[in-house]
Amino acid sequence: MSITLTTASTSSSALTPEPVPFHRVAHARGARRLWFRPLVALAVSALAYVLFGMLLLLATALVADVAPPRAVLEPSAGWADPLNPMDQVLGHGYDPLGQVGIGIFAVAMGLLAWKTGGIELPILLHAANNTTLFAIAPMIPGSTEQGEVTVLGFLATTVPLLLFTSGLWRWFDRREGLAPGEPCRGAAPARCARPVPAAAPTTLEA
């Protein structure tokens, strides 16, 4: 007589979906992959952007019109003053050099989301970046300018961004035991744990 034993880890791994990188999570749901879904998502995002932008401008105009002192809440001519909070209501109407900086920032945030399997670190770095920019704006003209961006302003924002991104990348690798080009997979608490291969059944002879 023989008895086959199956370990608990084997049965649990069979019931648990294989962990996937953050950017592939949508494909792990098992839903039908319809070709037009990305186009619908793009259209809905564009519509939401326009509607929320209009609501924000309307609210800004109403507040600036009824709340004293009006000089504080009134946008400047051309909405181009980096120290005017109404002008910063933070679009990005930059020149080509500024758009390059925004592109680098977007790629850095996307890579961090891919690496960590979530958007927590990109949000943290984005908030820290904006806070730093506003803090140094009086000392470095052009660092938050919506329009023409100086070379000094570009370097003052892009170089620290790349340094902090690479530092967070290496810190996350060390904490999770990942290789530099390896993304995080899975879910908390062992979010980045590598999948354990299923153990072969053990047969006992009686």
Summary of the structure (lengths in Angstrom):
residues: 206
radius of gyration: 24.9
end to end distance: 5.3
largest distance: 91.2
contacts: 478
relative contact order: 0.15
helix: 56%
strand: 5%
